[in-house]
Amino acid sequence: MVARFAEGTFARINGVLTEGEDRTDLVREAVDRELRRRERLGK
């Protein structure tokens, strides 16, 4: 899957990554969290 992000998003992500984490880890976790949230809401 290819996704486009607003300019500056990768820099923002890089600024909050923890040691050993990469952008893919952060995006995967964010998507999983959003899916769980929406599933709870029944959407």
VEXKEDO-694628 format. One record per atom (N, C-alpha, C): atom name; residue in one letter; chain; residue number from 0; x, y, z. Coordinates in Angstrom, 3 decimals, padded with zeros to 6 digits, always signed. Each point is the difference from the previous one (the first is absolute). Layout:
<sites>
@atom: CA&type: A&mol: A&seq: NUM&X: X&Y: Y&Z: Z;
...
</sites>
This chain:
<sites>
@atom: N&type: M&mol: A&seq: 0&X: +000.845&Y: -001.178&Z: +000.000;
@atom: CA&type: M&mol: A&seq: 0&X: -000.845&Y: +001.178&Z: +000.000;
@atom: C&type: M&mol: A&seq: 0&X: +000.887&Y: +001.236&Z: +000.000;
@atom: N&type: V&mol: A&seq: 1&X: -000.361&Y: +000.928&Z: -000.822;
@atom: CA&type: V&mol: A&seq: 1&X: +000.720&Y: +001.268&Z: -000.056;
@atom: C&type: V&mol: A&seq: 1&X: -000.913&Y: +001.082&Z: +000.567;
@atom: N&type: A&mol: A&seq: 2&X: +000.547&Y: +000.832&Z: +000.842;
@atom: CA&type: A&mol: A&seq: 2&X: -000.796&Y: +001.086&Z: +000.588;
@atom: C&type: A&mol: A&seq: 2&X: +000.770&Y: +001.309&Z: -000.124;
@atom: N&type: R&mol: A&seq: 3&X: -000.707&Y: +001.051&Z: -000.291;
@atom: CA&type: R&mol: A&seq: 3&X: +000.614&Y: +001.329&Z: -000.068;
@atom: C&type: R&mol: A&seq: 3&X: -000.260&Y: +000.729&Z: +001.310;
@atom: N&type: F&mol: A&seq: 4&X: +001.007&Y: +000.715&Z: +000.456;
@atom: CA&type: F&mol: A&seq: 4&X: -000.117&Y: +000.773&Z: +001.231;
@atom: C&type: F&mol: A&seq: 4&X: +000.308&Y: +001.456&Z: -000.297;
@atom: N&type: A&mol: A&seq: 5&X: -000.551&Y: +000.873&Z: +000.808;
@atom: CA&type: A&mol: A&seq: 5&X: +000.261&Y: +001.428&Z: -000.151;
@atom: C&type: A&mol: A&seq: 5&X: +001.494&Y: +000.277&Z: +000.160;
@atom: N&type: E&mol: A&seq: 6&X: +000.445&Y: +001.032&Z: -000.662;
@atom: CA&type: E&mol: A&seq: 6&X: +001.409&Y: +000.391&Z: +000.100;
@atom: C&type: E&mol: A&seq: 6&X: +000.356&Y: +000.238&Z: +001.462;
@atom: N&type: G&mol: A&seq: 7&X: +001.140&Y: -000.525&Z: +000.406;
@atom: CA&type: G&mol: A&seq: 7&X: +000.478&Y: +000.176&Z: +001.365;
@atom: C&type: G&mol: A&seq: 7&X: -000.398&Y: -001.126&Z: +000.947;
@atom: N&type: T&mol: A&seq: 8&X: -000.888&Y: -000.893&Z: -000.454;
@atom: CA&type: T&mol: A&seq: 8&X: -000.458&Y: -001.076&Z: +000.875;
@atom: C&type: T&mol: A&seq: 8&X: +001.130&Y: -000.938&Z: +000.387;
@atom: N&type: F&mol: A&seq: 9&X: +000.846&Y: -000.370&Z: -000.958;
@atom: CA&type: F&mol: A&seq: 9&X: +001.099&Y: -000.916&Z: +000.324;
@atom: C&type: F&mol: A&seq: 9&X: +000.960&Y: +000.623&Z: +001.006;
@atom: N&type: A&mol: A&seq: 10&X: +000.247&Y: +001.284&Z: -000.125;
@atom: CA&type: A&mol: A&seq: 10&X: +000.873&Y: +000.676&Z: +000.964;
@atom: C&type: A&mol: A&seq: 10&X: -000.634&Y: -000.019&Z: +001.391;
@atom: N&type: R&mol: A&seq: 11&X: -001.306&Y: +000.206&Z: +000.067;
@atom: CA&type: R&mol: A&seq: 11&X: -000.693&Y: -000.036&Z: +001.293;
@atom: C&type: R&mol: A&seq: 11&X: +000.069&Y: -001.393&Z: +000.604;
@atom: N&type: I&mol: A&seq: 12&X: -000.224&Y: -001.015&Z: -000.843;
@atom: CA&type: I&mol: A&seq: 12&X: +000.079&Y: -001.379&Z: +000.488;
@atom: C&type: I&mol: A&seq: 12&X: +001.399&Y: -000.285&Z: +000.516;
@atom: N&type: N&mol: A&seq: 13&X: +001.002&Y: +000.336&Z: -000.799;
@atom: CA&type: N&mol: A&seq: 13&X: +001.395&Y: -000.241&Z: +000.402;
@atom: C&type: N&mol: A&seq: 13&X: +000.322&Y: +000.661&Z: +001.336;
@atom: N&type: G&mol: A&seq: 14&X: -000.635&Y: +001.121&Z: +000.274;
@atom: CA&type: G&mol: A&seq: 14&X: +000.250&Y: +000.733&Z: +001.237;
@atom: C&type: G&mol: A&seq: 14&X: -000.553&Y: -000.664&Z: +001.248;
@atom: N&type: V&mol: A&seq: 15&X: -000.924&Y: -000.949&Z: -000.175;
@atom: CA&type: V&mol: A&seq: 15&X: -000.617&Y: -000.625&Z: +001.176;
@atom: C&type: V&mol: A&seq: 15&X: +000.281&Y: -001.496&Z: +000.123;
@atom: N&type: L&mol: A&seq: 16&X: +000.773&Y: -000.552&Z: -000.927;
@atom: CA&type: L&mol: A&seq: 16&X: +000.316&Y: -001.425&Z: +000.057;
@atom: C&type: L&mol: A&seq: 16&X: +000.867&Y: -000.317&Z: +001.213;
@atom: N&type: T&mol: A&seq: 17&X: -000.230&Y: -001.171&Z: +000.579;
@atom: CA&type: T&mol: A&seq: 17&X: +000.834&Y: -000.456&Z: +001.093;
@atom: C&type: T&mol: A&seq: 17&X: +001.155&Y: -000.822&Z: -000.570;
@atom: N&type: E&mol: A&seq: 18&X: +000.986&Y: -000.272&Z: +000.798;
@atom: CA&type: E&mol: A&seq: 18&X: +001.166&Y: -000.749&Z: -000.449;
@atom: C&type: E&mol: A&seq: 18&X: -000.427&Y: -001.371&Z: -000.527;
@atom: N&type: G&mol: A&seq: 19&X: +000.463&Y: -000.334&Z: -001.190;
@atom: CA&type: G&mol: A&seq: 19&X: -000.302&Y: -001.287&Z: -000.603;
@atom: C&type: G&mol: A&seq: 19&X: -001.321&Y: -000.043&Z: -000.759;
@atom: N&type: E&mol: A&seq: 20&X: -000.786&Y: +001.054&Z: +000.095;
@atom: CA&type: E&mol: A&seq: 20&X: -001.291&Y: +000.067&Z: -000.694;
@atom: C&type: E&mol: A&seq: 20&X: +000.204&Y: +000.662&Z: -001.362;
@atom: N&type: D&mol: A&seq: 21&X: -000.756&Y: -000.429&Z: -000.998;
@atom: CA&type: D&mol: A&seq: 21&X: +000.066&Y: +000.696&Z: -001.278;
@atom: C&type: D&mol: A&seq: 21&X: -001.382&Y: +000.529&Z: -000.363;
@atom: N&type: R&mol: A&seq: 22&X: -000.066&Y: +000.750&Z: -001.086;
@atom: CA&type: R&mol: A&seq: 22&X: -001.270&Y: +000.623&Z: -000.388;
@atom: C&type: R&mol: A&seq: 22&X: -001.092&Y: -001.032&Z: -000.212;
@atom: N&type: T&mol: A&seq: 23&X: +000.357&Y: -001.135&Z: -000.572;
@atom: CA&type: T&mol: A&seq: 23&X: -000.995&Y: -001.041&Z: -000.243;
@atom: C&type: T&mol: A&seq: 23&X: -000.633&Y: -000.464&Z: +001.305;
@atom: N&type: D&mol: A&seq: 24&X: +000.807&Y: -000.159&Z: +001.041;
@atom: CA&type: D&mol: A&seq: 24&X: -000.525&Y: -000.397&Z: +001.311;
@atom: C&type: D&mol: A&seq: 24&X: -001.033&Y: +001.011&Z: +000.488;
@atom: N&type: L&mol: A&seq: 25&X: +000.339&Y: +001.279&Z: -000.095;
@atom: CA&type: L&mol: A&seq: 25&X: -000.892&Y: +001.044&Z: +000.489;
@atom: C&type: L&mol: A&seq: 25&X: -001.296&Y: +000.024&Z: -000.800;
@atom: N&type: V&mol: A&seq: 26&X: +000.091&Y: -000.075&Z: -001.320;
@atom: CA&type: V&mol: A&seq: 26&X: -001.199&Y: +000.042&Z: -000.844;
@atom: C&type: V&mol: A&seq: 26&X: -000.874&Y: -001.228&Z: +000.258;
@atom: N&type: R&mol: A&seq: 27&X: +000.600&Y: -001.161&Z: +000.100;
@atom: CA&type: R&mol: A&seq: 27&X: -000.756&Y: -001.228&Z: +000.268;
@atom: C&type: R&mol: A&seq: 27&X: -000.757&Y: +000.120&Z: +001.325;
@atom: N&type: E&mol: A&seq: 28&X: +000.674&Y: +000.474&Z: +001.027;
@atom: CA&type: E&mol: A&seq: 28&X: -000.637&Y: +000.157&Z: +001.313;
@atom: C&type: E&mol: A&seq: 28&X: -001.135&Y: +001.019&Z: -000.058;
@atom: N&type: A&mol: A&seq: 29&X: +000.221&Y: +001.095&Z: -000.707;
@atom: CA&type: A&mol: A&seq: 29&X: -001.033&Y: +001.034&Z: -000.107;
@atom: C&type: A&mol: A&seq: 29&X: -001.236&Y: -000.524&Z: -000.722;
@atom: N&type: V&mol: A&seq: 30&X: +000.193&Y: -000.752&Z: -001.069;
@atom: CA&type: V&mol: A&seq: 30&X: -001.130&Y: -000.566&Z: -000.739;
@atom: C&type: V&mol: A&seq: 30&X: -000.744&Y: -001.003&Z: +000.872;
@atom: N&type: D&mol: A&seq: 31&X: +000.718&Y: -000.868&Z: +000.677;
@atom: CA&type: D&mol: A&seq: 31&X: -000.645&Y: -000.979&Z: +000.885;
@atom: C&type: D&mol: A&seq: 31&X: -000.829&Y: +000.696&Z: +001.083;
@atom: N&type: R&mol: A&seq: 32&X: +000.562&Y: +001.057&Z: +000.587;
@atom: CA&type: R&mol: A&seq: 32&X: -000.703&Y: +000.738&Z: +001.054;
@atom: C&type: R&mol: A&seq: 32&X: -001.273&Y: +000.642&Z: -000.557;
@atom: N&type: E&mol: A&seq: 33&X: +000.082&Y: +000.583&Z: -001.190;
@atom: CA&type: E&mol: A&seq: 33&X: -001.170&Y: +000.634&Z: -000.605;
@atom: C&type: E&mol: A&seq: 33&X: -001.061&Y: -001.028&Z: -000.374;
@atom: N&type: L&mol: A&seq: 34&X: +000.417&Y: -001.151&Z: -000.492;
@atom: CA&type: L&mol: A&seq: 34&X: -000.962&Y: -001.063&Z: -000.312;
@atom: C&type: L&mol: A&seq: 34&X: -000.749&Y: -000.450&Z: +001.244;
@atom: N&type: R&mol: A&seq: 35&X: +000.721&Y: -000.217&Z: +001.092;
@atom: CA&type: R&mol: A&seq: 35&X: -000.646&Y: -000.405&Z: +001.252;
@atom: C&type: R&mol: A&seq: 35&X: -000.991&Y: +001.070&Z: +000.475;
@atom: N&type: R&mol: A&seq: 36&X: +000.389&Y: +001.265&Z: -000.112;
@atom: CA&type: R&mol: A&seq: 36&X: -000.871&Y: +001.110&Z: +000.421;
@atom: C&type: R&mol: A&seq: 36&X: -001.289&Y: -000.013&Z: -000.814;
@atom: N&type: R&mol: A&seq: 37&X: +000.119&Y: -000.115&Z: -001.295;
@atom: CA&type: R&mol: A&seq: 37&X: -001.187&Y: +000.016&Z: -000.860;
@atom: C&type: R&mol: A&seq: 37&X: -000.863&Y: -001.244&Z: +000.203;
@atom: N&type: E&mol: A&seq: 38&X: +000.632&Y: -001.129&Z: +000.220;
@atom: CA&type: E&mol: A&seq: 38&X: -000.763&Y: -001.213&Z: +000.248;
@atom: C&type: E&mol: A&seq: 38&X: -000.813&Y: +000.122&Z: +001.292;
@atom: N&type: R&mol: A&seq: 39&X: +000.582&Y: +000.626&Z: +001.017;
@atom: CA&type: R&mol: A&seq: 39&X: -000.737&Y: +000.226&Z: +001.261;
@atom: C&type: R&mol: A&seq: 39&X: -001.218&Y: +000.889&Z: -000.228;
@atom: N&type: L&mol: A&seq: 40&X: +000.152&Y: +000.969&Z: -000.908;
@atom: CA&type: L&mol: A&seq: 40&X: -001.087&Y: +000.926&Z: -000.288;
@atom: C&type: L&mol: A&seq: 40&X: -001.032&Y: -000.586&Z: -000.962;
@atom: N&type: G&mol: A&seq: 41&X: +000.305&Y: -001.170&Z: -000.541;
@atom: CA&type: G&mol: A&seq: 41&X: -000.924&Y: -000.631&Z: -000.930;
@atom: C&type: G&mol: A&seq: 41&X: +000.018&Y: +000.602&Z: -001.384;
@atom: N&type: K&mol: A&seq: 42&X: +001.136&Y: +000.585&Z: -000.364;
@atom: CA&type: K&mol: A&seq: 42&X: +000.105&Y: +000.624&Z: -001.328;
@atom: C&type: K&mol: A&seq: 42&X: +000.852&Y: -000.840&Z: -000.913;
</sites>
